[in-house]
Each structure stands twice: as C-alpha cells, then as structure tokens.
C-alpha cells in the first residue's frame, strides 16, 4: 500500500461523513489536494481530486466578441523615445 506523504495530507474525514456528503467533499477539493478518509481513527483511503483534462477556453471562443483598443495603442512610449 502506498502511503501519502505528510505534506500532501490536507485533512481527514470520517467515513460516515463521506457517505453523507461525497459530492460536496469532492467539489471542495482543489486539483491535486488530498483528503484522508478514516474510520475509528485509522486511515482507510485517500481521496485526491484530479487535475483538469482540458483548458477551460476553446480556441476561437472570442471571435465574435467586440474588442476596444485605444487609437494610440501602437504609438511609441515616451519612456523609450
């Protein structure tokens, strides 16, 4: 059995609480964050939220969005004159 390094353990939770609130527990974890599930004070399992599978933005998703740019956007900066 692979043990979890102490630095990676964020918190522990009782098995009964996991059974009652699993969805809320998982949604409260950050990617890579671990939580140890215990019963009678003994660790049973480690719950770790996985990272993202894809980037939240898709290429071209802002193509129909209106953008504003200052008229002097590409003018030389005074500091570099």
PDB file of N, CA, C and O in Angstrom:
ATOM      1  N   UNK A   1       0.846  -1.183   0.000  1.00  0.00           N
ATOM      2  CA  UNK A   1       0.000   0.000   0.000  1.00  0.00           C
ATOM      3  C   UNK A   1       0.882   1.233   0.000  1.00  0.00           C
ATOM      4  O   UNK A   1       1.816   1.332   0.796  1.00  0.00           O
ATOM      5  N   UNK A   2       0.595   2.166  -0.879  1.00  0.00           N
ATOM      6  CA  UNK A   2       1.363   3.392  -0.997  1.00  0.00           C
ATOM      7  C   UNK A   2       0.862   4.394   0.034  1.00  0.00           C
ATOM      8  O   UNK A   2      -0.338   4.658   0.113  1.00  0.00           O
ATOM      9  N   UNK A   3       1.768   4.949   0.819  1.00  0.00           N
ATOM     10  CA  UNK A   3       1.368   5.927   1.820  1.00  0.00           C
ATOM     11  C   UNK A   3       1.442   7.328   1.234  1.00  0.00           C
ATOM     12  O   UNK A   3       2.177   7.586   0.281  1.00  0.00           O
ATOM     13  N   UNK A   4       0.676   8.212   1.817  1.00  0.00           N
ATOM     14  CA  UNK A   4       0.636   9.600   1.378  1.00  0.00           C
ATOM     15  C   UNK A   4       1.622  10.383   2.225  1.00  0.00           C
ATOM     16  O   UNK A   4       1.577  10.290   3.452  1.00  0.00           O
ATOM     17  N   UNK A   5       2.523  11.162   1.603  1.00  0.00           N
ATOM     18  CA  UNK A   5       3.445  11.976   2.388  1.00  0.00           C
ATOM     19  C   UNK A   5       2.687  12.940   3.296  1.00  0.00           C
ATOM     20  O   UNK A   5       1.625  13.435   2.919  1.00  0.00           O
ATOM     21  N   UNK A   6       3.216  13.209   4.479  1.00  0.00           N
ATOM     22  CA  UNK A   6       2.549  14.086   5.437  1.00  0.00           C
ATOM     23  C   UNK A   6       2.254  15.462   4.843  1.00  0.00           C
ATOM     24  O   UNK A   6       1.202  16.034   5.129  1.00  0.00           O
ATOM     25  N   UNK A   7       3.154  16.007   4.024  1.00  0.00           N
ATOM     26  CA  UNK A   7       2.961  17.332   3.443  1.00  0.00           C
ATOM     27  C   UNK A   7       1.763  17.370   2.504  1.00  0.00           C
ATOM     28  O   UNK A   7       1.158  18.426   2.316  1.00  0.00           O
ATOM     29  N   UNK A   8       1.410  16.222   1.909  1.00  0.00           N
ATOM     30  CA  UNK A   8       0.312  16.190   0.951  1.00  0.00           C
ATOM     31  C   UNK A   8      -1.050  16.047   1.630  1.00  0.00           C
ATOM     32  O   UNK A   8      -2.078  16.299   1.003  1.00  0.00           O
ATOM     33  N   UNK A   9      -1.070  15.649   2.893  1.00  0.00           N
ATOM     34  CA  UNK A   9      -2.333  15.454   3.596  1.00  0.00           C
ATOM     35  C   UNK A   9      -2.887  16.800   4.017  1.00  0.00           C
ATOM     36  O   UNK A   9      -2.274  17.522   4.803  1.00  0.00           O
ATOM     37  N   UNK A  10      -4.048  17.124   3.488  1.00  0.00           N
ATOM     38  CA  UNK A  10      -4.673  18.397   3.805  1.00  0.00           C
ATOM     39  C   UNK A  10      -5.554  18.240   5.029  1.00  0.00           C
ATOM     40  O   UNK A  10      -5.511  19.064   5.943  1.00  0.00           O
ATOM     41  N   UNK A  11      -6.343  17.198   5.049  1.00  0.00           N
ATOM     42  CA  UNK A  11      -7.241  16.981   6.178  1.00  0.00           C
ATOM     43  C   UNK A  11      -7.719  15.538   6.179  1.00  0.00           C
ATOM     44  O   UNK A  11      -7.458  14.766   5.256  1.00  0.00           O
ATOM     45  N   UNK A  12      -8.423  15.207   7.242  1.00  0.00           N
ATOM     46  CA  UNK A  12      -9.019  13.874   7.340  1.00  0.00           C
ATOM     47  C   UNK A  12     -10.521  14.040   7.499  1.00  0.00           C
ATOM     48  O   UNK A  12     -11.010  15.084   7.929  1.00  0.00           O
ATOM     49  N   UNK A  13     -11.235  12.989   7.142  1.00  0.00           N
ATOM     50  CA  UNK A  13     -12.688  12.997   7.264  1.00  0.00           C
ATOM     51  C   UNK A  13     -13.151  11.597   7.610  1.00  0.00           C
ATOM     52  O   UNK A  13     -12.582  10.612   7.140  1.00  0.00           O
ATOM     53  N   UNK A  14     -14.182  11.511   8.430  1.00  0.00           N
ATOM     54  CA  UNK A  14     -14.732  10.238   8.859  1.00  0.00           C
ATOM     55  C   UNK A  14     -15.519   9.594   7.722  1.00  0.00           C
ATOM     56  O   UNK A  14     -16.165  10.287   6.936  1.00  0.00           O
ATOM     57  N   UNK A  15     -15.464   8.279   7.639  1.00  0.00           N
ATOM     58  CA  UNK A  15     -16.147   7.526   6.585  1.00  0.00           C
ATOM     59  C   UNK A  15     -17.641   7.819   6.554  1.00  0.00           C
ATOM     60  O   UNK A  15     -18.221   7.919   5.473  1.00  0.00           O
ATOM     61  N   UNK A  16     -18.273   7.958   7.705  1.00  0.00           N
ATOM     62  CA  UNK A  16     -19.711   8.253   7.745  1.00  0.00           C
ATOM     63  C   UNK A  16     -20.019   9.609   7.111  1.00  0.00           C
ATOM     64  O   UNK A  16     -21.038   9.760   6.436  1.00  0.00           O
ATOM     65  N   UNK A  17     -19.145  10.597   7.324  1.00  0.00           N
ATOM     66  CA  UNK A  17     -19.343  11.914   6.723  1.00  0.00           C
ATOM     67  C   UNK A  17     -19.161  11.861   5.208  1.00  0.00           C
ATOM     68  O   UNK A  17     -19.851  12.563   4.468  1.00  0.00           O
ATOM     69  N   UNK A  18     -18.228  11.023   4.753  1.00  0.00           N
ATOM     70  CA  UNK A  18     -18.018  10.871   3.311  1.00  0.00           C
ATOM     71  C   UNK A  18     -19.262  10.283   2.667  1.00  0.00           C
ATOM     72  O   UNK A  18     -19.699  10.750   1.615  1.00  0.00           O
ATOM     73  N   UNK A  19     -19.830   9.269   3.288  1.00  0.00           N
ATOM     74  CA  UNK A  19     -21.034   8.648   2.736  1.00  0.00           C
ATOM     75  C   UNK A  19     -22.181   9.647   2.615  1.00  0.00           C
ATOM     76  O   UNK A  19     -22.969   9.569   1.672  1.00  0.00           O
ATOM     77  N   UNK A  20     -22.284  10.574   3.546  1.00  0.00           N
ATOM     78  CA  UNK A  20     -23.392  11.523   3.550  1.00  0.00           C
ATOM     79  C   UNK A  20     -23.168  12.715   2.627  1.00  0.00           C
ATOM     80  O   UNK A  20     -24.132  13.303   2.136  1.00  0.00           O
ATOM     81  N   UNK A  21     -21.894  13.087   2.381  1.00  0.00           N
ATOM     82  CA  UNK A  21     -21.624  14.348   1.676  1.00  0.00           C
ATOM     83  C   UNK A  21     -20.541  14.222   0.605  1.00  0.00           C
ATOM     84  O   UNK A  21     -19.770  15.162   0.414  1.00  0.00           O
ATOM     85  N   UNK A  22     -20.459  13.113  -0.083  1.00  0.00           N
ATOM     86  CA  UNK A  22     -19.371  12.879  -1.029  1.00  0.00           C
ATOM     87  C   UNK A  22     -19.291  13.939  -2.122  1.00  0.00           C
ATOM     88  O   UNK A  22     -18.201  14.432  -2.413  1.00  0.00           O
ATOM     89  N   UNK A  23     -20.389  14.294  -2.719  1.00  0.00           N
ATOM     90  CA  UNK A  23     -20.382  15.276  -3.809  1.00  0.00           C
ATOM     91  C   UNK A  23     -19.818  16.622  -3.333  1.00  0.00           C
ATOM     92  O   UNK A  23     -18.996  17.227  -4.022  1.00  0.00           O
ATOM     93  N   UNK A  24     -20.253  17.083  -2.175  1.00  0.00           N
ATOM     94  CA  UNK A  24     -19.771  18.363  -1.649  1.00  0.00           C
ATOM     95  C   UNK A  24     -18.286  18.292  -1.292  1.00  0.00           C
ATOM     96  O   UNK A  24     -17.551  19.259  -1.491  1.00  0.00           O
ATOM     97  N   UNK A  25     -17.848  17.154  -0.768  1.00  0.00           N
ATOM     98  CA  UNK A  25     -16.448  16.983  -0.397  1.00  0.00           C
ATOM     99  C   UNK A  25     -15.563  17.048  -1.635  1.00  0.00           C
ATOM    100  O   UNK A  25     -14.546  17.742  -1.637  1.00  0.00           O
ATOM    101  N   UNK A  26     -15.940  16.338  -2.671  1.00  0.00           N
ATOM    102  CA  UNK A  26     -15.139  16.330  -3.899  1.00  0.00           C
ATOM    103  C   UNK A  26     -15.099  17.716  -4.525  1.00  0.00           C
ATOM    104  O   UNK A  26     -14.034  18.168  -4.946  1.00  0.00           O
ATOM    105  N   UNK A  27     -16.226  18.394  -4.595  1.00  0.00           N
ATOM    106  CA  UNK A  27     -16.243  19.717  -5.218  1.00  0.00           C
ATOM    107  C   UNK A  27     -15.457  20.735  -4.396  1.00  0.00           C
ATOM    108  O   UNK A  27     -15.028  21.753  -4.938  1.00  0.00           O
ATOM    109  N   UNK A  28     -15.261  20.487  -3.116  1.00  0.00           N
ATOM    110  CA  UNK A  28     -14.499  21.397  -2.272  1.00  0.00           C
ATOM    111  C   UNK A  28     -12.997  21.207  -2.352  1.00  0.00           C
ATOM    112  O   UNK A  28     -12.242  22.052  -1.872  1.00  0.00           O
ATOM    113  N   UNK A  29     -12.547  20.108  -2.953  1.00  0.00           N
ATOM    114  CA  UNK A  29     -11.110  19.855  -3.083  1.00  0.00           C
ATOM    115  C   UNK A  29     -10.548  20.577  -4.297  1.00  0.00           C
ATOM    116  O   UNK A  29     -11.205  20.654  -5.336  1.00  0.00           O
ATOM    117  N   UNK A  30      -9.344  21.104  -4.173  1.00  0.00           N
ATOM    118  CA  UNK A  30      -8.623  21.675  -5.310  1.00  0.00           C
ATOM    119  C   UNK A  30      -7.902  20.557  -6.046  1.00  0.00           C
ATOM    120  O   UNK A  30      -7.579  19.539  -5.434  1.00  0.00           O
ATOM    121  N   UNK A  31      -7.637  20.713  -7.343  1.00  0.00           N
ATOM    122  CA  UNK A  31      -6.891  19.678  -8.068  1.00  0.00           C
ATOM    123  C   UNK A  31      -5.559  19.370  -7.380  1.00  0.00           C
ATOM    124  O   UNK A  31      -4.786  20.274  -7.064  1.00  0.00           O
ATOM    125  N   UNK A  32      -5.311  18.090  -7.159  1.00  0.00           N
ATOM    126  CA  UNK A  32      -4.093  17.644  -6.506  1.00  0.00           C
ATOM    127  C   UNK A  32      -4.177  17.607  -4.989  1.00  0.00           C
ATOM    128  O   UNK A  32      -3.294  17.051  -4.335  1.00  0.00           O
ATOM    129  N   UNK A  33      -5.212  18.182  -4.427  1.00  0.00           N
ATOM    130  CA  UNK A  33      -5.378  18.206  -2.981  1.00  0.00           C
ATOM    131  C   UNK A  33      -5.871  16.843  -2.498  1.00  0.00           C
ATOM    132  O   UNK A  33      -6.745  16.242  -3.122  1.00  0.00           O
ATOM    133  N   UNK A  34      -5.319  16.359  -1.399  1.00  0.00           N
ATOM    134  CA  UNK A  34      -5.678  15.044  -0.884  1.00  0.00           C
ATOM    135  C   UNK A  34      -6.438  15.161   0.427  1.00  0.00           C
ATOM    136  O   UNK A  34      -6.208  16.077   1.216  1.00  0.00           O
ATOM    137  N   UNK A  35      -7.355  14.214   0.647  1.00  0.00           N
ATOM    138  CA  UNK A  35      -8.081  14.116   1.899  1.00  0.00           C
ATOM    139  C   UNK A  35      -8.070  12.649   2.313  1.00  0.00           C
ATOM    140  O   UNK A  35      -8.376  11.775   1.502  1.00  0.00           O
ATOM    141  N   UNK A  36      -7.723  12.373   3.556  1.00  0.00           N
ATOM    142  CA  UNK A  36      -7.652  11.005   4.048  1.00  0.00           C
ATOM    143  C   UNK A  36      -8.984  10.652   4.688  1.00  0.00           C
ATOM    144  O   UNK A  36      -9.491  11.384   5.537  1.00  0.00           O
ATOM    145  N   UNK A  37      -9.540   9.529   4.274  1.00  0.00           N
ATOM    146  CA  UNK A  37     -10.788   9.021   4.834  1.00  0.00           C
ATOM    147  C   UNK A  37     -10.417   8.060   5.950  1.00  0.00           C
ATOM    148  O   UNK A  37      -9.647   7.123   5.742  1.00  0.00           O
ATOM    149  N   UNK A  38     -10.975   8.297   7.149  1.00  0.00           N
ATOM    150  CA  UNK A  38     -10.639   7.477   8.313  1.00  0.00           C
ATOM    151  C   UNK A  38     -11.884   6.829   8.892  1.00  0.00           C
ATOM    152  O   UNK A  38     -13.002   7.314   8.723  1.00  0.00           O
ATOM    153  N   UNK A  39     -11.654   5.714   9.583  1.00  0.00           N
ATOM    154  CA  UNK A  39     -12.715   5.046  10.340  1.00  0.00           C
ATOM    155  C   UNK A  39     -12.106   4.637  11.660  1.00  0.00           C
ATOM    156  O   UNK A  39     -11.091   3.941  11.693  1.00  0.00           O
ATOM    157  N   UNK A  40     -12.716   5.061  12.744  1.00  0.00           N
ATOM    158  CA  UNK A  40     -12.214   4.794  14.093  1.00  0.00           C
ATOM    159  C   UNK A  40     -10.774   5.280  14.243  1.00  0.00           C
ATOM    160  O   UNK A  40      -9.966   4.650  14.926  1.00  0.00           O
ATOM    161  N   UNK A  41     -10.461   6.398  13.604  1.00  0.00           N
ATOM    162  CA  UNK A  41      -9.137   6.993  13.708  1.00  0.00           C
ATOM    163  C   UNK A  41      -8.066   6.359  12.846  1.00  0.00           C
ATOM    164  O   UNK A  41      -6.925   6.821  12.851  1.00  0.00           O
ATOM    165  N   UNK A  42      -8.403   5.309  12.104  1.00  0.00           N
ATOM    166  CA  UNK A  42      -7.445   4.624  11.249  1.00  0.00           C
ATOM    167  C   UNK A  42      -7.686   5.002   9.790  1.00  0.00           C
ATOM    168  O   UNK A  42      -8.825   4.970   9.327  1.00  0.00           O
ATOM    169  N   UNK A  43      -6.619   5.361   9.055  1.00  0.00           N
ATOM    170  CA  UNK A  43      -6.793   5.726   7.641  1.00  0.00           C
ATOM    171  C   UNK A  43      -7.255   4.538   6.805  1.00  0.00           C
ATOM    172  O   UNK A  43      -6.726   3.433   6.926  1.00  0.00           O
ATOM    173  N   UNK A  44      -8.251   4.784   5.955  1.00  0.00           N
ATOM    174  CA  UNK A  44      -8.776   3.746   5.059  1.00  0.00           C
ATOM    175  C   UNK A  44      -8.386   3.996   3.611  1.00  0.00           C
ATOM    176  O   UNK A  44      -8.017   3.074   2.884  1.00  0.00           O
ATOM    177  N   UNK A  45      -8.474   5.257   3.205  1.00  0.00           N
ATOM    178  CA  UNK A  45      -8.229   5.591   1.802  1.00  0.00           C
ATOM    179  C   UNK A  45      -7.873   7.065   1.701  1.00  0.00           C
ATOM    180  O   UNK A  45      -8.089   7.844   2.629  1.00  0.00           O
ATOM    181  N   UNK A  46      -7.324   7.425   0.553  1.00  0.00           N
ATOM    182  CA  UNK A  46      -7.018   8.821   0.270  1.00  0.00           C
ATOM    183  C   UNK A  46      -7.813   9.251  -0.946  1.00  0.00           C
ATOM    184  O   UNK A  46      -7.772   8.605  -1.993  1.00  0.00           O
ATOM    185  N   UNK A  47      -8.527  10.334  -0.797  1.00  0.00           N
ATOM    186  CA  UNK A  47      -9.328  10.900  -1.880  1.00  0.00           C
ATOM    187  C   UNK A  47      -8.553  12.078  -2.440  1.00  0.00           C
ATOM    188  O   UNK A  47      -8.246  13.018  -1.707  1.00  0.00           O
ATOM    189  N   UNK A  48      -8.229  12.042  -3.740  1.00  0.00           N
ATOM    190  CA  UNK A  48      -7.477  13.113  -4.386  1.00  0.00           C
ATOM    191  C   UNK A  48      -8.229  13.573  -5.616  1.00  0.00           C
ATOM    192  O   UNK A  48      -8.632  12.761  -6.449  1.00  0.00           O
ATOM    193  N   UNK A  49      -8.416  14.872  -5.725  1.00  0.00           N
ATOM    194  CA  UNK A  49      -9.089  15.411  -6.907  1.00  0.00           C
ATOM    195  C   UNK A  49      -8.087  15.496  -8.050  1.00  0.00           C
ATOM    196  O   UNK A  49      -6.976  15.998  -7.876  1.00  0.00           O
ATOM    197  N   UNK A  50      -8.482  15.007  -9.214  1.00  0.00           N
ATOM    198  CA  UNK A  50      -7.603  15.027 -10.385  1.00  0.00           C
ATOM    199  C   UNK A  50      -7.534  16.435 -10.960  1.00  0.00           C
ATOM    200  O   UNK A  50      -8.386  17.278 -10.678  1.00  0.00           O
ATOM    201  N   UNK A  51      -6.514  16.674 -11.765  1.00  0.00           N
ATOM    202  CA  UNK A  51      -6.357  17.970 -12.423  1.00  0.00           C
ATOM    203  C   UNK A  51      -7.310  18.093 -13.594  1.00  0.00           C
ATOM    204  O   UNK A  51      -8.080  17.179 -13.890  1.00  0.00           O
ATOM    205  N   UNK A  52      -7.246  19.225 -14.247  1.00  0.00           N
ATOM    206  CA  UNK A  52      -8.103  19.446 -15.412  1.00  0.00           C
ATOM    207  C   UNK A  52      -7.675  18.543 -16.560  1.00  0.00           C
ATOM    208  O   UNK A  52      -6.493  18.250 -16.735  1.00  0.00           O
ATOM    209  N   UNK A  53      -8.648  18.115 -17.328  1.00  0.00           N
ATOM    210  CA  UNK A  53      -8.372  17.325 -18.521  1.00  0.00           C
ATOM    211  C   UNK A  53      -8.143  18.205 -19.737  1.00  0.00           C
ATOM    212  O   UNK A  53      -7.505  17.783 -20.701  1.00  0.00           O
ATOM    213  N   UNK A  54      -8.660  19.421 -19.696  1.00  0.00           N
ATOM    214  CA  UNK A  54      -8.508  20.328 -20.835  1.00  0.00           C
ATOM    215  C   UNK A  54      -8.539  21.762 -20.328  1.00  0.00           C
ATOM    216  O   UNK A  54      -8.982  22.032 -19.212  1.00  0.00           O
ATOM    217  N   UNK A  55      -8.069  22.662 -21.152  1.00  0.00           N
ATOM    218  CA  UNK A  55      -8.077  24.075 -20.834  1.00  0.00           C
ATOM    219  C   UNK A  55      -9.517  24.579 -20.877  1.00  0.00           C
ATOM    220  O   UNK A  55     -10.273  24.169 -21.758  1.00  0.00           O
ATOM    221  N   UNK A  56      -9.924  25.457 -19.954  1.00  0.00           N
ATOM    222  CA  UNK A  56     -11.324  25.871 -19.911  1.00  0.00           C
ATOM    223  C   UNK A  56     -11.769  26.722 -21.108  1.00  0.00           C
ATOM    224  O   UNK A  56     -12.969  26.848 -21.353  1.00  0.00           O
ATOM    225  N   UNK A  57     -10.835  27.302 -21.849  1.00  0.00           N
ATOM    226  CA  UNK A  57     -11.185  28.130 -23.005  1.00  0.00           C
ATOM    227  C   UNK A  57     -10.899  27.358 -24.292  1.00  0.00           C
ATOM    228  O   UNK A  57      -9.915  26.625 -24.382  1.00  0.00           O
ATOM    229  N   UNK A  58     -11.745  27.526 -25.256  1.00  0.00           N
ATOM    230  CA  UNK A  58     -11.533  26.892 -26.550  1.00  0.00           C
ATOM    231  C   UNK A  58     -10.984  27.913 -27.536  1.00  0.00           C
ATOM    232  O   UNK A  58     -11.333  29.093 -27.478  1.00  0.00           O
ATOM    233  N   UNK A  59     -10.134  27.462 -28.433  1.00  0.00           N
ATOM    234  CA  UNK A  59      -9.571  28.351 -29.447  1.00  0.00           C
ATOM    235  C   UNK A  59     -10.699  28.939 -30.280  1.00  0.00           C
ATOM    236  O   UNK A  59     -11.588  28.220 -30.735  1.00  0.00           O
ATOM    237  N   UNK A  60     -10.656  30.253 -30.476  1.00  0.00           N
ATOM    238  CA  UNK A  60     -11.667  30.933 -31.286  1.00  0.00           C
ATOM    239  C   UNK A  60     -12.936  31.269 -30.537  1.00  0.00           C
ATOM    240  O   UNK A  60     -13.890  31.748 -31.149  1.00  0.00           O
ATOM    241  N   UNK A  61     -12.986  31.037 -29.234  1.00  0.00           N
ATOM    242  CA  UNK A  61     -14.225  31.271 -28.490  1.00  0.00           C
ATOM    243  C   UNK A  61     -14.576  32.752 -28.361  1.00  0.00           C
ATOM    244  O   UNK A  61     -15.714  33.082 -28.027  1.00  0.00           O
ATOM    245  N   UNK A  62     -13.621  33.656 -28.619  1.00  0.00           N
ATOM    246  CA  UNK A  62     -13.889  35.094 -28.525  1.00  0.00           C
ATOM    247  C   UNK A  62     -13.961  35.755 -29.895  1.00  0.00           C
ATOM    248  O   UNK A  62     -13.895  36.981 -29.989  1.00  0.00           O
ATOM    249  N   UNK A  63     -14.096  34.970 -30.954  1.00  0.00           N
ATOM    250  CA  UNK A  63     -14.039  35.543 -32.304  1.00  0.00           C
ATOM    251  C   UNK A  63     -15.181  36.511 -32.598  1.00  0.00           C
ATOM    252  O   UNK A  63     -14.994  37.439 -33.385  1.00  0.00           O
ATOM    253  N   UNK A  64     -16.329  36.336 -32.010  1.00  0.00           N
ATOM    254  CA  UNK A  64     -17.458  37.226 -32.261  1.00  0.00           C
ATOM    255  C   UNK A  64     -17.607  38.290 -31.184  1.00  0.00           C
ATOM    256  O   UNK A  64     -18.620  38.988 -31.145  1.00  0.00           O
ATOM    257  N   UNK A  65     -16.626  38.424 -30.317  1.00  0.00           N
ATOM    258  CA  UNK A  65     -16.666  39.395 -29.239  1.00  0.00           C
ATOM    259  C   UNK A  65     -16.087  40.721 -29.721  1.00  0.00           C
ATOM    260  O   UNK A  65     -15.044  40.745 -30.374  1.00  0.00           O
ATOM    261  N   UNK A  66     -16.763  41.824 -29.401  1.00  0.00           N
ATOM    262  CA  UNK A  66     -16.261  43.144 -29.784  1.00  0.00           C
ATOM    263  C   UNK A  66     -15.166  43.542 -28.808  1.00  0.00           C
ATOM    264  O   UNK A  66     -15.328  43.426 -27.593  1.00  0.00           O
ATOM    265  N   UNK A  67     -14.051  44.014 -29.353  1.00  0.00           N
ATOM    266  CA  UNK A  67     -12.927  44.450 -28.545  1.00  0.00           C
ATOM    267  C   UNK A  67     -12.670  45.927 -28.793  1.00  0.00           C
ATOM    268  O   UNK A  67     -12.885  46.422 -29.899  1.00  0.00           O
ATOM    269  N   UNK A  68     -12.215  46.623 -27.774  1.00  0.00           N
ATOM    270  CA  UNK A  68     -11.860  48.020 -27.903  1.00  0.00           C
ATOM    271  C   UNK A  68     -10.356  48.162 -27.724  1.00  0.00           C
ATOM    272  O   UNK A  68      -9.761  47.535 -26.848  1.00  0.00           O
ATOM    273  N   UNK A  69      -9.752  48.986 -28.558  1.00  0.00           N
ATOM    274  CA  UNK A  69      -8.330  49.256 -28.451  1.00  0.00           C
ATOM    275  C   UNK A  69      -8.123  50.754 -28.644  1.00  0.00           C
ATOM    276  O   UNK A  69      -8.724  51.354 -29.535  1.00  0.00           O
ATOM    277  N   UNK A  70      -7.284  51.355 -27.822  1.00  0.00           N
ATOM    278  CA  UNK A  70      -7.020  52.790 -27.904  1.00  0.00           C
ATOM    279  C   UNK A  70      -6.426  53.132 -29.269  1.00  0.00           C
ATOM    280  O   UNK A  70      -5.709  52.329 -29.866  1.00  0.00           O
ATOM    281  N   UNK A  71      -6.737  54.338 -29.753  1.00  0.00           N
ATOM    282  CA  UNK A  71      -6.222  54.776 -31.051  1.00  0.00           C
ATOM    283  C   UNK A  71      -4.694  54.823 -31.067  1.00  0.00           C
ATOM    284  O   UNK A  71      -4.077  54.585 -32.106  1.00  0.00           O
ATOM    285  N   UNK A  72      -4.091  55.123 -29.936  1.00  0.00           N
ATOM    286  CA  UNK A  72      -2.637  55.228 -29.870  1.00  0.00           C
ATOM    287  C   UNK A  72      -1.983  53.963 -29.308  1.00  0.00           C
ATOM    288  O   UNK A  72      -0.889  54.028 -28.748  1.00  0.00           O
ATOM    289  N   UNK A  73      -2.629  52.847 -29.452  1.00  0.00           N
ATOM    290  CA  UNK A  73      -2.125  51.589 -28.895  1.00  0.00           C
ATOM    291  C   UNK A  73      -0.697  51.292 -29.348  1.00  0.00           C
ATOM    292  O   UNK A  73       0.139  50.895 -28.536  1.00  0.00           O
ATOM    293  N   UNK A  74      -0.413  51.479 -30.624  1.00  0.00           N
ATOM    294  CA  UNK A  74       0.913  51.129 -31.138  1.00  0.00           C
ATOM    295  C   UNK A  74       1.842  52.337 -31.266  1.00  0.00           C
ATOM    296  O   UNK A  74       2.883  52.254 -31.918  1.00  0.00           O
ATOM    297  N   UNK A  75       1.467  53.457 -30.645  1.00  0.00           N
ATOM    298  CA  UNK A  75       2.337  54.652 -30.655  1.00  0.00           C
ATOM    299  C   UNK A  75       3.544  54.392 -29.750  1.00  0.00           C
ATOM    300  O   UNK A  75       3.441  53.666 -28.762  1.00  0.00           O
ATOM    301  N   UNK A  76       4.690  54.991 -30.096  1.00  0.00           N
ATOM    302  CA  UNK A  76       5.887  54.800 -29.246  1.00  0.00           C
ATOM    303  C   UNK A  76       5.656  55.340 -27.842  1.00  0.00           C
ATOM    304  O   UNK A  76       4.986  56.358 -27.668  1.00  0.00           O
ATOM    305  N   UNK A  77       6.192  54.681 -26.868  1.00  0.00           N
ATOM    306  CA  UNK A  77       6.078  55.120 -25.478  1.00  0.00           C
ATOM    307  C   UNK A  77       7.073  56.243 -25.213  1.00  0.00           C
ATOM    308  O   UNK A  77       8.181  56.243 -25.752  1.00  0.00           O
ATOM    309  N   UNK A  78       6.672  57.195 -24.384  1.00  0.00           N
ATOM    310  CA  UNK A  78       7.548  58.318 -24.073  1.00  0.00           C
ATOM    311  C   UNK A  78       8.837  57.855 -23.396  1.00  0.00           C
ATOM    312  O   UNK A  78       9.892  58.452 -23.610  1.00  0.00           O
ATOM    313  N   UNK A  79       8.768  56.819 -22.596  1.00  0.00           N
ATOM    314  CA  UNK A  79       9.954  56.315 -21.898  1.00  0.00           C
ATOM    315  C   UNK A  79      11.012  55.788 -22.855  1.00  0.00           C
ATOM    316  O   UNK A  79      12.189  55.739 -22.499  1.00  0.00           O
ATOM    317  N   UNK A  80      10.623  55.397 -24.046  1.00  0.00           N
ATOM    318  CA  UNK A  80      11.557  54.795 -24.992  1.00  0.00           C
ATOM    319  C   UNK A  80      11.928  55.752 -26.140  1.00  0.00           C
ATOM    320  O   UNK A  80      12.582  55.349 -27.102  1.00  0.00           O
ATOM    321  N   UNK A  81      11.509  57.007 -26.031  1.00  0.00           N
ATOM    322  CA  UNK A  81      11.780  57.983 -27.107  1.00  0.00           C
ATOM    323  C   UNK A  81      13.267  58.307 -27.202  1.00  0.00           C
ATOM    324  O   UNK A  81      13.672  59.105 -28.047  1.00  0.00           O
TER     325      UNK A  81
END
